Amino acid sequence: MASLYLLIPIAIVFVCIAVGIFLWAVRSEQFEDLERQGYDILFDEDDPEQSKPRANKKESENVS
């Protein structure tokens, strides 16, 4: 019974922290666009600049 006097306040503190984090996420607009991340994965457009292999700076200096 004595452990309940310790565990109940700890549980209340955890619930308050979870509610605070949830409210922060809502206020900072974390839940505004839930579908965009899924579409980004499905319809990934490759950037040709990123797909080119980059030469090391030392290799390009040795060539010239």
PQR file of N, CA, C, O and H, with PARSE charges and radii, in Angstrom:
ATOM      1  N   MET A   1       0.829  -1.194   0.000 -0.4000 1.5000
ATOM      2  CA  MET A   1       0.000   0.000   0.000 -0.0000 2.0000
ATOM      3  C   MET A   1       0.871   1.255   0.000  0.5500 1.7000
ATOM      4  O   MET A   1       0.513   2.265  -0.605 -0.5500 1.4000
ATOM      5  N   ALA A   2       1.998   1.185   0.670 -0.4000 1.5000
ATOM      6  CA  ALA A   2       2.871   2.355   0.733 -0.0000 2.0000
ATOM      7  C   ALA A   2       3.478   2.673  -0.624  0.5500 1.7000
ATOM      8  O   ALA A   2       3.798   3.827  -0.910 -0.5500 1.4000
ATOM      9  H   ALA A   2       2.288   0.364   1.162  0.4000 1.0000
ATOM     10  N   SER A   3       3.641   1.637  -1.473 -0.4000 1.5000
ATOM     11  CA  SER A   3       4.211   1.897  -2.796 -0.0000 2.0000
ATOM     12  C   SER A   3       3.260   2.696  -3.682  0.5500 1.7000
ATOM     13  O   SER A   3       3.705   3.394  -4.593 -0.5500 1.4000
ATOM     14  H   SER A   3       3.381   0.700  -1.240  0.4000 1.0000
ATOM     15  N   LEU A   4       1.961   2.600  -3.425 -0.4000 1.5000
ATOM     16  CA  LEU A   4       0.994   3.375  -4.206 -0.0000 2.0000
ATOM     17  C   LEU A   4       1.158   4.871  -3.979  0.5500 1.7000
ATOM     18  O   LEU A   4       0.898   5.670  -4.879 -0.5500 1.4000
ATOM     19  H   LEU A   4       1.600   2.032  -2.685  0.4000 1.0000
ATOM     20  N   TYR A   5       1.583   5.249  -2.794 -0.4000 1.5000
ATOM     21  CA  TYR A   5       1.798   6.669  -2.508 -0.0000 2.0000
ATOM     22  C   TYR A   5       2.953   7.235  -3.340  0.5500 1.7000
ATOM     23  O   TYR A   5       3.042   8.445  -3.549 -0.5500 1.4000
ATOM     24  H   TYR A   5       1.795   4.600  -2.063  0.4000 1.0000
ATOM     25  N   LEU A   6       3.820   6.365  -3.804 -0.4000 1.5000
ATOM     26  CA  LEU A   6       4.923   6.786  -4.648 -0.0000 2.0000
ATOM     27  C   LEU A   6       4.582   6.636  -6.137  0.5500 1.7000
ATOM     28  O   LEU A   6       4.918   7.503  -6.944 -0.5500 1.4000
ATOM     29  H   LEU A   6       3.748   5.382  -3.635  0.4000 1.0000
ATOM     30  N   LEU A   7       3.919   5.540  -6.494 -0.4000 1.5000
ATOM     31  CA  LEU A   7       3.667   5.249  -7.902 -0.0000 2.0000
ATOM     32  C   LEU A   7       2.591   6.140  -8.518  0.5500 1.7000
ATOM     33  O   LEU A   7       2.699   6.502  -9.689 -0.5500 1.4000
ATOM     34  H   LEU A   7       3.647   4.835  -5.839  0.4000 1.0000
ATOM     35  N   ILE A   8       1.574   6.494  -7.772 -0.4000 1.5000
ATOM     36  CA  ILE A   8       0.498   7.331  -8.321 -0.0000 2.0000
ATOM     37  C   ILE A   8       1.014   8.727  -8.675  0.5500 1.7000
ATOM     38  O   ILE A   8       0.703   9.203  -9.767 -0.5500 1.4000
ATOM     39  H   ILE A   8       1.486   6.199  -6.821  0.4000 1.0000
ATOM     40  N   PRO A   9       1.776   9.407  -7.829 -0.5600 1.5000
ATOM     41  CA  PRO A   9       2.304  10.711  -8.258  0.2800 2.0000
ATOM     42  C   PRO A   9       3.265  10.612  -9.444  0.5500 1.7000
ATOM     43  O   PRO A   9       3.294  11.501 -10.294 -0.5500 1.4000
ATOM     44  N   ILE A  10       4.050   9.533  -9.503 -0.4000 1.5000
ATOM     45  CA  ILE A  10       4.943   9.351 -10.646 -0.0000 2.0000
ATOM     46  C   ILE A  10       4.136   9.170 -11.931  0.5500 1.7000
ATOM     47  O   ILE A  10       4.492   9.726 -12.971 -0.5500 1.4000
ATOM     48  H   ILE A  10       4.027   8.811  -8.812  0.4000 1.0000
ATOM     49  N   ALA A  11       3.057   8.398 -11.864 -0.4000 1.5000
ATOM     50  CA  ALA A  11       2.202   8.195 -13.032 -0.0000 2.0000
ATOM     51  C   ALA A  11       1.548   9.504 -13.455  0.5500 1.7000
ATOM     52  O   ALA A  11       1.434   9.781 -14.648 -0.5500 1.4000
ATOM     53  H   ALA A  11       2.769   7.946 -11.019  0.4000 1.0000
ATOM     54  N   ILE A  12       1.121  10.307 -12.493 -0.4000 1.5000
ATOM     55  CA  ILE A  12       0.509  11.597 -12.811 -0.0000 2.0000
ATOM     56  C   ILE A  12       1.528  12.519 -13.482  0.5500 1.7000
ATOM     57  O   ILE A  12       1.187  13.246 -14.416 -0.5500 1.4000
ATOM     58  H   ILE A  12       1.214  10.082 -11.524  0.4000 1.0000
ATOM     59  N   VAL A  13       2.760  12.492 -13.015 -0.4000 1.5000
ATOM     60  CA  VAL A  13       3.812  13.314 -13.628 -0.0000 2.0000
ATOM     61  C   VAL A  13       4.054  12.866 -15.068  0.5500 1.7000
ATOM     62  O   VAL A  13       4.190  13.703 -15.960 -0.5500 1.4000
ATOM     63  H   VAL A  13       3.036  11.902 -12.257  0.4000 1.0000
ATOM     64  N   PHE A  14       4.110  11.553 -15.304 -0.4000 1.5000
ATOM     65  CA  PHE A  14       4.305  11.053 -16.663 -0.0000 2.0000
ATOM     66  C   PHE A  14       3.153  11.442 -17.586  0.5500 1.7000
ATOM     67  O   PHE A  14       3.384  11.795 -18.743 -0.5500 1.4000
ATOM     68  H   PHE A  14       4.000  10.872 -14.580  0.4000 1.0000
ATOM     69  N   VAL A  15       1.940  11.386 -17.102 -0.4000 1.5000
ATOM     70  CA  VAL A  15       0.783  11.792 -17.903 -0.0000 2.0000
ATOM     71  C   VAL A  15       0.860  13.283 -18.228  0.5500 1.7000
ATOM     72  O   VAL A  15       0.564  13.687 -19.352 -0.5500 1.4000
ATOM     73  H   VAL A  15       1.752  11.100 -16.163  0.4000 1.0000
ATOM     74  N   CYS A  16       1.247  14.088 -17.270 -0.4000 1.5000
ATOM     75  CA  CYS A  16       1.383  15.533 -17.521 -0.0000 2.0000
ATOM     76  C   CYS A  16       2.466  15.814 -18.551  0.5500 1.7000
ATOM     77  O   CYS A  16       2.299  16.686 -19.404 -0.5500 1.4000
ATOM     78  H   CYS A  16       1.487  13.760 -16.356  0.4000 1.0000
ATOM     79  N   ILE A  17       3.560  15.093 -18.480 -0.4000 1.5000
ATOM     80  CA  ILE A  17       4.631  15.261 -19.468 -0.0000 2.0000
ATOM     81  C   ILE A  17       4.135  14.856 -20.858  0.5500 1.7000
ATOM     82  O   ILE A  17       4.397  15.559 -21.834 -0.5500 1.4000
ATOM     83  H   ILE A  17       3.695  14.385 -17.786  0.4000 1.0000
ATOM     84  N   ALA A  18       3.426  13.738 -20.955 -0.4000 1.5000
ATOM     85  CA  ALA A  18       2.914  13.271 -22.249 -0.0000 2.0000
ATOM     86  C   ALA A  18       1.914  14.270 -22.830  0.5500 1.7000
ATOM     87  O   ALA A  18       1.944  14.540 -24.031 -0.5500 1.4000
ATOM     88  H   ALA A  18       3.214  13.167 -20.161  0.4000 1.0000
ATOM     89  N   VAL A  19       1.043  14.813 -22.010 -0.4000 1.5000
ATOM     90  CA  VAL A  19       0.071  15.808 -22.477 -0.0000 2.0000
ATOM     91  C   VAL A  19       0.811  17.071 -22.928  0.5500 1.7000
ATOM     92  O   VAL A  19       0.446  17.666 -23.941 -0.5500 1.4000
ATOM     93  H   VAL A  19       1.019  14.593 -21.035  0.4000 1.0000
ATOM     94  N   GLY A  20       1.827  17.478 -22.201 -0.4000 1.5000
ATOM     95  CA  GLY A  20       2.608  18.649 -22.583 -0.0000 2.0000
ATOM     96  C   GLY A  20       3.302  18.468 -23.918  0.5500 1.7000
ATOM     97  O   GLY A  20       3.314  19.383 -24.741 -0.5500 1.4000
ATOM     98  H   GLY A  20       2.124  16.994 -21.377  0.4000 1.0000
ATOM     99  N   ILE A  21       3.882  17.290 -24.141 -0.4000 1.5000
ATOM    100  CA  ILE A  21       4.537  17.010 -25.417 -0.0000 2.0000
ATOM    101  C   ILE A  21       3.519  16.992 -26.550  0.5500 1.7000
ATOM    102  O   ILE A  21       3.792  17.497 -27.638 -0.5500 1.4000
ATOM    103  H   ILE A  21       3.871  16.547 -23.473  0.4000 1.0000
ATOM    104  N   PHE A  22       2.358  16.418 -26.305 -0.4000 1.5000
ATOM    105  CA  PHE A  22       1.309  16.390 -27.318 -0.0000 2.0000
ATOM    106  C   PHE A  22       0.845  17.802 -27.663  0.5500 1.7000
ATOM    107  O   PHE A  22       0.683  18.127 -28.839 -0.5500 1.4000
ATOM    108  H   PHE A  22       2.136  16.007 -25.421  0.4000 1.0000
ATOM    109  N   LEU A  23       0.631  18.634 -26.664 -0.4000 1.5000
ATOM    110  CA  LEU A  23       0.196  20.006 -26.924 -0.0000 2.0000
ATOM    111  C   LEU A  23       1.274  20.798 -27.667  0.5500 1.7000
ATOM    112  O   LEU A  23       0.959  21.604 -28.542 -0.5500 1.4000
ATOM    113  H   LEU A  23       0.762  18.370 -25.708  0.4000 1.0000
ATOM    114  N   TRP A  24       2.537  20.571 -27.323 -0.4000 1.5000
ATOM    115  CA  TRP A  24       3.621  21.224 -28.057 -0.0000 2.0000
ATOM    116  C   TRP A  24       3.608  20.811 -29.530  0.5500 1.7000
ATOM    117  O   TRP A  24       3.795  21.647 -30.415 -0.5500 1.4000
ATOM    118  H   TRP A  24       2.793  19.916 -26.612  0.4000 1.0000
ATOM    119  N   ALA A  25       3.387  19.515 -29.790 -0.4000 1.5000
ATOM    120  CA  ALA A  25       3.372  19.026 -31.165 -0.0000 2.0000
ATOM    121  C   ALA A  25       2.214  19.620 -31.948  0.5500 1.7000
ATOM    122  O   ALA A  25       2.364  19.943 -33.126 -0.5500 1.4000
ATOM    123  H   ALA A  25       3.236  18.836 -29.071  0.4000 1.0000
ATOM    124  N   VAL A  26       1.066  19.768 -31.311 -0.4000 1.5000
ATOM    125  CA  VAL A  26      -0.082  20.352 -31.989 -0.0000 2.0000
ATOM    126  C   VAL A  26       0.159  21.835 -32.266  0.5500 1.7000
ATOM    127  O   VAL A  26      -0.157  22.317 -33.354 -0.5500 1.4000
ATOM    128  H   VAL A  26       0.944  19.507 -30.353  0.4000 1.0000
ATOM    129  N   ARG A  27       0.700  22.544 -31.322 -0.4000 1.5000
ATOM    130  CA  ARG A  27       0.940  23.985 -31.505 -0.0000 2.0000
ATOM    131  C   ARG A  27       2.035  24.274 -32.522  0.5500 1.7000
ATOM    132  O   ARG A  27       1.996  25.308 -33.190 -0.5500 1.4000
ATOM    133  H   ARG A  27       0.957  22.153 -30.438  0.4000 1.0000
ATOM    134  N   SER A  28       3.006  23.384 -32.651 -0.4000 1.5000
ATOM    135  CA  SER A  28       4.078  23.604 -33.620 -0.0000 2.0000
ATOM    136  C   SER A  28       3.740  22.996 -34.980  0.5500 1.7000
ATOM    137  O   SER A  28       4.617  22.839 -35.830 -0.5500 1.4000
ATOM    138  H   SER A  28       3.038  22.545 -32.108  0.4000 1.0000
ATOM    139  N   GLU A  29       2.477  22.658 -35.179 -0.4000 1.5000
ATOM    140  CA  GLU A  29       1.925  22.186 -36.461 -0.0000 2.0000
ATOM    141  C   GLU A  29       2.590  20.911 -36.967  0.5500 1.7000
ATOM    142  O   GLU A  29       2.840  20.777 -38.165 -0.5500 1.4000
ATOM    143  H   GLU A  29       1.766  22.786 -34.488  0.4000 1.0000
ATOM    144  N   GLN A  30       2.876  19.987 -36.075 -0.4000 1.5000
ATOM    145  CA  GLN A  30       3.460  18.711 -36.467 -0.0000 2.0000
ATOM    146  C   GLN A  30       2.445  17.808 -37.170  0.5500 1.7000
ATOM    147  O   GLN A  30       2.833  16.908 -37.915 -0.5500 1.4000
ATOM    148  H   GLN A  30       2.673  20.096 -35.102  0.4000 1.0000
ATOM    149  N   PHE A  31       1.159  18.039 -36.944 -0.4000 1.5000
ATOM    150  CA  PHE A  31       0.121  17.165 -37.486 -0.0000 2.0000
ATOM    151  C   PHE A  31      -0.651  17.813 -38.624  0.5500 1.7000
ATOM    152  O   PHE A  31      -1.750  17.363 -38.945 -0.5500 1.4000
ATOM    153  H   PHE A  31       0.844  18.770 -36.339  0.4000 1.0000
ATOM    154  N   GLU A  32      -0.107  18.858 -39.243 -0.4000 1.5000
ATOM    155  CA  GLU A  32      -0.833  19.569 -40.282 -0.0000 2.0000
ATOM    156  C   GLU A  32      -0.926  18.769 -41.576  0.5500 1.7000
ATOM    157  O   GLU A  32      -1.999  18.713 -42.177 -0.5500 1.4000
ATOM    158  H   GLU A  32       0.787  19.223 -38.982  0.4000 1.0000
ATOM    159  N   ASP A  33       0.147  18.161 -42.017 -0.4000 1.5000
ATOM    160  CA  ASP A  33       0.158  17.457 -43.299 -0.0000 2.0000
ATOM    161  C   ASP A  33       0.652  16.033 -43.078  0.5500 1.7000
ATOM    162  O   ASP A  33       1.846  15.755 -43.191 -0.5500 1.4000
ATOM    163  H   ASP A  33       1.019  18.207 -41.530  0.4000 1.0000
ATOM    164  N   LEU A  34      -0.268  15.142 -42.764 -0.4000 1.5000
ATOM    165  CA  LEU A  34       0.103  13.774 -42.438 -0.0000 2.0000
ATOM    166  C   LEU A  34       0.341  12.910 -43.676  0.5500 1.7000
ATOM    167  O   LEU A  34       1.038  11.899 -43.592 -0.5500 1.4000
ATOM    168  H   LEU A  34      -1.238  15.368 -42.672  0.4000 1.0000
ATOM    169  N   GLU A  35      -0.222  13.290 -44.816 -0.4000 1.5000
ATOM    170  CA  GLU A  35      -0.117  12.456 -46.003 -0.0000 2.0000
ATOM    171  C   GLU A  35       1.125  12.751 -46.833  0.5500 1.7000
ATOM    172  O   GLU A  35       1.539  11.896 -47.615 -0.5500 1.4000
ATOM    173  H   GLU A  35      -0.788  14.112 -44.884  0.4000 1.0000
ATOM    174  N   ARG A  36       1.732  13.914 -46.697 -0.4000 1.5000
ATOM    175  CA  ARG A  36       2.863  14.300 -47.538 -0.0000 2.0000
ATOM    176  C   ARG A  36       4.042  13.354 -47.373  0.5500 1.7000
ATOM    177  O   ARG A  36       4.684  13.005 -48.363 -0.5500 1.4000
ATOM    178  H   ARG A  36       1.395  14.608 -46.061  0.4000 1.0000
ATOM    179  N   GLN A  37       4.342  12.932 -46.157 -0.4000 1.5000
ATOM    180  CA  GLN A  37       5.488  12.051 -45.943 -0.0000 2.0000
ATOM    181  C   GLN A  37       5.297  10.717 -46.656  0.5500 1.7000
ATOM    182  O   GLN A  37       6.251  10.158 -47.197 -0.5500 1.4000
ATOM    183  H   GLN A  37       3.820  13.215 -45.352  0.4000 1.0000
ATOM    184  N   GLY A  38       4.081  10.211 -46.659 -0.4000 1.5000
ATOM    185  CA  GLY A  38       3.808   8.959 -47.371 -0.0000 2.0000
ATOM    186  C   GLY A  38       3.947   9.114 -48.872  0.5500 1.7000
ATOM    187  O   GLY A  38       4.471   8.226 -49.545 -0.5500 1.4000
ATOM    188  H   GLY A  38       3.305  10.665 -46.220  0.4000 1.0000
ATOM    189  N   TYR A  39       3.481  10.235 -49.402 -0.4000 1.5000
ATOM    190  CA  TYR A  39       3.617  10.479 -50.832 -0.0000 2.0000
ATOM    191  C   TYR A  39       5.071  10.708 -51.224  0.5500 1.7000
ATOM    192  O   TYR A  39       5.477  10.336 -52.325 -0.5500 1.4000
ATOM    193  H   TYR A  39       3.056  10.957 -48.856  0.4000 1.0000
ATOM    194  N   ASP A  40       5.850  11.308 -50.351 -0.4000 1.5000
ATOM    195  CA  ASP A  40       7.268  11.514 -50.650 -0.0000 2.0000
ATOM    196  C   ASP A  40       7.991  10.183 -50.831  0.5500 1.7000
ATOM    197  O   ASP A  40       8.900  10.078 -51.653 -0.5500 1.4000
ATOM    198  H   ASP A  40       5.520  11.610 -49.457  0.4000 1.0000
ATOM    199  N   ILE A  41       7.599   9.185 -50.080 -0.4000 1.5000
ATOM    200  CA  ILE A  41       8.228   7.876 -50.211 -0.0000 2.0000
ATOM    201  C   ILE A  41       7.799   7.190 -51.502  0.5500 1.7000
ATOM    202  O   ILE A  41       8.621   6.588 -52.194 -0.5500 1.4000
ATOM    203  H   ILE A  41       6.860   9.271 -49.411  0.4000 1.0000
ATOM    204  N   LEU A  42       6.501   7.282 -51.825 -0.4000 1.5000
ATOM    205  CA  LEU A  42       5.985   6.586 -52.999 -0.0000 2.0000
ATOM    206  C   LEU A  42       6.422   7.242 -54.299  0.5500 1.7000
ATOM    207  O   LEU A  42       6.768   6.550 -55.257 -0.5500 1.4000
ATOM    208  H   LEU A  42       5.833   7.770 -51.263  0.4000 1.0000
ATOM    209  N   PHE A  43       6.410   8.552 -54.343 -0.4000 1.5000
ATOM    210  CA  PHE A  43       6.691   9.278 -55.574 -0.0000 2.0000
ATOM    211  C   PHE A  43       7.995  10.050 -55.441  0.5500 1.7000
ATOM    212  O   PHE A  43       8.020  11.271 -55.595 -0.5500 1.4000
ATOM    213  H   PHE A  43       6.129   9.115 -53.565  0.4000 1.0000
ATOM    214  N   ASP A  44       9.060   9.345 -55.159 -0.4000 1.5000
ATOM    215  CA  ASP A  44      10.361   9.966 -54.981 -0.0000 2.0000
ATOM    216  C   ASP A  44      10.920  10.344 -56.342  0.5500 1.7000
ATOM    217  O   ASP A  44      11.097   9.493 -57.215 -0.5500 1.4000
ATOM    218  H   ASP A  44       9.039   8.353 -55.033  0.4000 1.0000
ATOM    219  N   GLU A  45      11.193  11.631 -56.511 -0.4000 1.5000
ATOM    220  CA  GLU A  45      11.762  12.110 -57.762 -0.0000 2.0000
ATOM    221  C   GLU A  45      13.267  12.230 -57.587  0.5500 1.7000
ATOM    222  O   GLU A  45      13.746  12.925 -56.691 -0.5500 1.4000
ATOM    223  H   GLU A  45      11.049  12.322 -55.802  0.4000 1.0000
ATOM    224  N   ASP A  46      14.003  11.548 -58.448 -0.4000 1.5000
ATOM    225  CA  ASP A  46      15.451  11.583 -58.354 -0.0000 2.0000
ATOM    226  C   ASP A  46      15.973  12.888 -58.931  0.5500 1.7000
ATOM    227  O   ASP A  46      15.556  13.312 -60.009 -0.5500 1.4000
ATOM    228  H   ASP A  46      13.614  10.983 -59.176  0.4000 1.0000
ATOM    229  N   ASP A  47      16.863  13.504 -58.229 -0.4000 1.5000
ATOM    230  CA  ASP A  47      17.516  14.717 -58.679 -0.0000 2.0000
ATOM    231  C   ASP A  47      18.773  14.302 -59.447  0.5500 1.7000
ATOM    232  O   ASP A  47      19.638  13.633 -58.881 -0.5500 1.4000
ATOM    233  H   ASP A  47      17.202  13.160 -57.353  0.4000 1.0000
ATOM    234  N   PRO A  48      18.894  14.683 -60.722 -0.5600 1.5000
ATOM    235  CA  PRO A  48      20.070  14.234 -61.478  0.2800 2.0000
ATOM    236  C   PRO A  48      21.383  14.751 -60.904  0.5500 1.7000
ATOM    237  O   PRO A  48      22.417  14.102 -61.064 -0.5500 1.4000
ATOM    238  N   GLU A  49      21.365  15.884 -60.252 -0.4000 1.5000
ATOM    239  CA  GLU A  49      22.593  16.417 -59.653 -0.0000 2.0000
ATOM    240  C   GLU A  49      23.073  15.536 -58.498  0.5500 1.7000
ATOM    241  O   GLU A  49      24.277  15.382 -58.296 -0.5500 1.4000
ATOM    242  H   GLU A  49      20.525  16.411 -60.123  0.4000 1.0000
ATOM    243  N   GLN A  50      22.152  14.968 -57.755 -0.4000 1.5000
ATOM    244  CA  GLN A  50      22.523  14.145 -56.606 -0.0000 2.0000
ATOM    245  C   GLN A  50      22.952  12.747 -57.028  0.5500 1.7000
ATOM    246  O   GLN A  50      23.713  12.102 -56.307 -0.5500 1.4000
ATOM    247  H   GLN A  50      21.174  15.093 -57.920  0.4000 1.0000
ATOM    248  N   SER A  51      22.488  12.262 -58.175 -0.4000 1.5000
ATOM    249  CA  SER A  51      22.821  10.901 -58.578 -0.0000 2.0000
ATOM    250  C   SER A  51      24.184  10.811 -59.251  0.5500 1.7000
ATOM    251  O   SER A  51      24.706   9.709 -59.423 -0.5500 1.4000
ATOM    252  H   SER A  51      21.870  12.786 -58.761  0.4000 1.0000
ATOM    253  N   LYS A  52      24.782  11.950 -59.642 -0.4000 1.5000
ATOM    254  CA  LYS A  52      26.100  11.926 -60.261 -0.0000 2.0000
ATOM    255  C   LYS A  52      27.164  11.621 -59.203  0.5500 1.7000
ATOM    256  O   LYS A  52      27.116  12.176 -58.105 -0.5500 1.4000
ATOM    257  H   LYS A  52      24.358  12.845 -59.503  0.4000 1.0000
ATOM    258  N   PRO A  53      28.109  10.758 -59.517 -0.5600 1.5000
ATOM    259  CA  PRO A  53      29.184  10.513 -58.535  0.2800 2.0000
ATOM    260  C   PRO A  53      30.087  11.733 -58.459  0.5500 1.7000
ATOM    261  O   PRO A  53      30.442  12.332 -59.474 -0.5500 1.4000
ATOM    262  N   ARG A  54      30.440  12.075 -57.268 -0.4000 1.5000
ATOM    263  CA  ARG A  54      31.301  13.234 -57.045 -0.0000 2.0000
ATOM    264  C   ARG A  54      32.748  12.776 -56.949  0.5500 1.7000
ATOM    265  O   ARG A  54      33.065  11.816 -56.247 -0.5500 1.4000
ATOM    266  H   ARG A  54      30.152  11.588 -56.443  0.4000 1.0000
ATOM    267  N   ALA A  55      33.613  13.467 -57.658 -0.4000 1.5000
ATOM    268  CA  ALA A  55      35.035  13.156 -57.598 -0.0000 2.0000
ATOM    269  C   ALA A  55      35.633  13.839 -56.382  0.5500 1.7000
ATOM    270  O   ALA A  55      35.213  14.929 -55.992 -0.5500 1.4000
ATOM    271  H   ALA A  55      33.356  14.247 -58.229  0.4000 1.0000
ATOM    272  N   ASN A  56      36.612  13.187 -55.794 -0.4000 1.5000
ATOM    273  CA  ASN A  56      37.296  13.803 -54.661 -0.0000 2.0000
ATOM    274  C   ASN A  56      38.061  15.019 -55.138  0.5500 1.7000
ATOM    275  O   ASN A  56      38.475  15.092 -56.295 -0.5500 1.4000
ATOM    276  H   ASN A  56      36.953  12.302 -56.111  0.4000 1.0000
ATOM    277  N   LYS A  57      38.243  15.956 -54.255 -0.4000 1.5000
ATOM    278  CA  LYS A  57      38.956  17.185 -54.595 -0.0000 2.0000
ATOM    279  C   LYS A  57      40.405  16.884 -54.966  0.5500 1.7000
ATOM    280  O   LYS A  57      40.957  17.521 -55.862 -0.5500 1.4000
ATOM    281  H   LYS A  57      37.907  15.897 -53.316  0.4000 1.0000
ATOM    282  N   LYS A  58      41.021  15.929 -54.293 -0.4000 1.5000
ATOM    283  CA  LYS A  58      42.402  15.574 -54.580 -0.0000 2.0000
ATOM    284  C   LYS A  58      42.539  14.960 -55.976  0.5500 1.7000
ATOM    285  O   LYS A  58      43.516  15.229 -56.676 -0.5500 1.4000
ATOM    286  H   LYS A  58      40.572  15.410 -53.565  0.4000 1.0000
ATOM    287  N   GLU A  59      41.557  14.127 -56.390 -0.4000 1.5000
ATOM    288  CA  GLU A  59      41.597  13.519 -57.710 -0.0000 2.0000
ATOM    289  C   GLU A  59      41.453  14.563 -58.798  0.5500 1.7000
ATOM    290  O   GLU A  59      42.117  14.467 -59.830 -0.5500 1.4000
ATOM    291  H   GLU A  59      40.764  13.908 -55.822  0.4000 1.0000
ATOM    292  N   SER A  60      40.591  15.573 -58.593 -0.4000 1.5000
ATOM    293  CA  SER A  60      40.408  16.598 -59.608 -0.0000 2.0000
ATOM    294  C   SER A  60      41.619  17.509 -59.689  0.5500 1.7000
ATOM    295  O   SER A  60      41.893  18.058 -60.756 -0.5500 1.4000
ATOM    296  H   SER A  60      40.052  15.652 -57.754  0.4000 1.0000
ATOM    297  N   GLU A  61      42.353  17.688 -58.599 -0.4000 1.5000
ATOM    298  CA  GLU A  61      43.566  18.498 -58.633 -0.0000 2.0000
ATOM    299  C   GLU A  61      44.690  17.783 -59.363  0.5500 1.7000
ATOM    300  O   GLU A  61      45.502  18.424 -60.029 -0.5500 1.4000
ATOM    301  H   GLU A  61      42.131  17.241 -57.733  0.4000 1.0000
ATOM    302  N   ASN A  62      44.746  16.450 -59.243 -0.4000 1.5000
ATOM    303  CA  ASN A  62      45.796  15.679 -59.909 -0.0000 2.0000
ATOM    304  C   ASN A  62      45.588  15.627 -61.413  0.5500 1.7000
ATOM    305  O   ASN A  62      46.560  15.507 -62.157 -0.5500 1.4000
ATOM    306  H   ASN A  62      44.085  15.929 -58.701  0.4000 1.0000
ATOM    307  N   VAL A  63      44.356  15.712 -61.878 -0.4000 1.5000
ATOM    308  CA  VAL A  63      44.055  15.636 -63.297 -0.0000 2.0000
ATOM    309  C   VAL A  63      44.516  16.889 -64.010  0.5500 1.7000
ATOM    310  O   VAL A  63      45.027  16.790 -65.126 -0.5500 1.4000
ATOM    311  H   VAL A  63      43.566  15.810 -61.273  0.4000 1.0000
ATOM    312  N   SER A  64      44.362  18.048 -63.427 -0.4000 1.5000
ATOM    313  CA  SER A  64      44.693  19.306 -64.102 -0.0000 2.0000
ATOM    314  C   SER A  64      46.112  19.710 -63.974  0.5500 1.7000
ATOM    315  O   SER A  64      46.508  20.750 -64.500 -0.5500 1.4000
ATOM    316  H   SER A  64      43.946  18.128 -62.521  0.4000 1.0000
TER
END
